[in-house]
């Protein structure tokens, strides 16, 4: 089995919830290839998944040191930094992801979440709108856009955004809650 197949195996294990097996497979990869950025990134994602954001940040940063051209690495780093309350650094990481891949809807969405957490509502609205422009069926972006609009007192627009989230995903309980709040 070549190294990329081994990484795909680790990703499949992660996606099926077998985090320990995925972690073990990544460690095997790093045993043979100690500078394998993908293995470091996946280990960081696993650490993030279990709530160890400080470890996640370190592992993802290691992946970036090896390969600084992967937008997903910076997006993951931004999420881990946000969870630690390191919001300014989080925005920087999302901006770096977007510098590499301007059409990365997930990075626009995550940046919007961080900006909203900072109280920068207009900027967060722009980020959510950009994510929706790129990926029109991005349910969570519509929902969070509705929240930011509600926080600005733009209730009719908030209601429309929440209704769109519900049209896209009829069982989205947060969208129903946010619709009710608006």
C-alpha positions as a printed Julia matrix, in Angstrom:
182×3 Matrix{Float64}:
   0.0    0.0    0.0
   1.49   3.37  -0.99
   1.51   6.34   1.35
  -1.43   8.15  -0.26
  -3.54   4.99  -0.03
  -2.56   4.77   3.64
  -3.67   8.39   4.16
  -6.97   7.63   2.39
  -7.41   4.7    4.76
  -6.83   7.03   7.73
  -9.36   9.51   6.33
 -11.94   6.75   5.82
 -11.41   5.56   9.39
 -11.85   9.13  10.64
 -15.02   9.62   8.59
 -16.49   6.42  10.0
 -15.83   7.6   13.56
 -12.9    5.27  14.21
 -10.69   8.03  15.58
  -8.18   5.84  17.41
  -7.59   3.66  14.36
  -7.28   6.75  12.18
  -4.78   8.25  14.61
  -2.8    5.0   14.67
  -2.69   4.94  10.86
  -1.44   8.56  10.79
   1.27   7.65  13.29
   2.32   4.76  11.01
   2.56   7.2    8.09
   4.67   9.61  10.15
   6.88   6.71  11.24
   7.88   6.23   7.6
   7.45   9.8    6.38
   8.03  12.21   9.3
   7.3   15.23   7.11
   3.9   14.09   5.79
   1.73  17.21   6.0
  -1.53  15.34   5.39
  -0.95  13.01   8.33
  -0.18  15.95  10.65
  -3.31  17.74   9.44
  -5.53  14.72  10.01
  -4.07  14.23  13.49
  -4.93  17.88  14.12
  -8.48  17.33  12.92
  -8.8   14.34  15.26
  -7.53  16.43  18.19
 -10.05  19.14  17.25
 -12.83  16.55  17.09
 -12.14  15.42  20.65
 -11.9   19.01  21.9
  -8.14  19.28  22.39
  -7.83  22.56  20.49
  -4.34  23.44  21.73
  -2.95  20.11  20.44
  -4.95  20.55  17.23
  -3.4   23.97  16.67
   0.11  22.58  17.12
  -0.42  19.66  14.76
  -2.09  21.74  12.07
   0.65  24.36  12.38
   3.19  21.58  11.82
   1.32  20.56   8.65
   1.43  24.18   7.46
   5.19  24.39   8.1
   5.6   21.4    5.77
   3.11  22.56   3.11
   1.86  26.14   3.31
  -0.15  25.96   0.09
  -3.14  24.0    1.43
  -6.18  26.19   2.06
  -7.85  23.46   4.12
  -4.92  23.48   6.56
  -5.41  27.2    7.23
  -9.19  26.76   7.48
  -8.7   24.03  10.09
  -6.19  26.18  11.96
  -8.67  29.07  12.0
 -11.35  26.85  13.52
  -8.99  25.54  16.22
  -7.86  29.07  17.07
 -11.47  30.27  17.25
 -12.3   27.53  19.75
  -9.47  28.84  21.94
 -10.82  32.39  21.79
  -7.87  33.5   19.67
 -10.17  35.35  17.31
  -7.71  37.75  15.67
  -5.39  34.87  14.79
  -8.38  32.85  13.64
  -9.35  35.59  11.15
  -5.75  35.69   9.9
  -5.82  31.94   9.26
  -9.14  32.15   7.38
  -7.79  35.06   5.34
  -4.74  32.97   4.43
  -7.02  30.1    3.34
  -8.94  32.57   1.17
  -5.74  34.01  -0.27
  -4.89  30.5   -1.48
  -8.45  29.64  -2.58
 -10.77  32.69  -2.84
 -13.77  30.51  -3.75
 -13.57  28.38  -0.55
 -17.11  28.74   0.82
 -16.27  26.99   4.1
 -13.53  29.49   4.91
 -15.87  32.42   4.2
 -18.48  30.82   6.47
 -16.01  30.15   9.28
 -14.62  33.67   8.98
 -18.19  34.95   9.25
 -18.68  32.98  12.47
 -15.52  34.45  13.99
 -16.41  37.98  12.9
 -19.89  37.56  14.39
 -18.31  36.36  17.64
 -16.22  39.56  17.61
 -19.39  41.62  17.15
 -18.37  42.7   13.64
 -21.81  42.07  12.22
 -21.52  43.87   8.88
 -18.3   42.01   8.05
 -19.81  38.71   9.16
 -22.85  39.3    6.95
 -20.55  39.94   3.99
 -18.65  36.71   4.72
 -21.87  34.66   4.94
 -23.17  36.24   1.74
 -19.91  35.38  -0.04
 -20.18  31.76   1.15
 -23.77  31.63  -0.17
 -22.75  33.23  -3.46
 -20.19  30.44  -3.94
 -22.4   27.67  -2.59
 -26.1   28.7   -2.79
 -27.31  25.63  -0.87
 -25.07  26.29   2.17
 -27.76  25.83   4.82
 -25.68  26.86   7.83
 -24.51  30.01   6.06
 -28.15  31.02   5.45
 -28.98  30.27   9.08
 -26.05  32.23  10.5
 -26.71  35.07   8.07
 -30.2   35.18   9.6
 -28.68  35.44  13.08
 -26.34  38.28  12.14
 -29.14  40.16  10.39
 -31.37  39.71  13.45
 -28.6   41.07  15.69
 -28.52  44.16  13.44
 -32.28  44.56  13.74
 -32.84  43.69  10.08
 -35.7   41.35  10.93
 -37.37  40.9    7.53
 -34.04  39.92   5.97
 -33.31  37.68   8.95
 -36.64  35.88   8.52
 -35.96  35.36   4.8
 -32.49  33.92   5.49
 -33.85  31.52   8.13
 -36.71  30.47   5.85
 -34.18  29.74   3.1
 -32.2   27.54   5.51
 -35.41  25.65   6.32
 -36.29  25.25   2.62
 -32.84  23.75   2.05
 -32.95  21.53   5.13
 -36.48  21.08   6.51
 -35.23  19.43   9.72
 -32.77  22.22  10.64
 -33.93  22.86  14.22
 -31.58  25.83  14.75
 -33.09  27.57  11.73
 -36.61  27.11  13.15
 -35.42  28.48  16.49
 -33.76  31.46  14.83
 -36.82  32.08  12.7
 -38.88  32.21  15.87
 -36.45  34.64  17.46
 -36.61  36.91  14.42
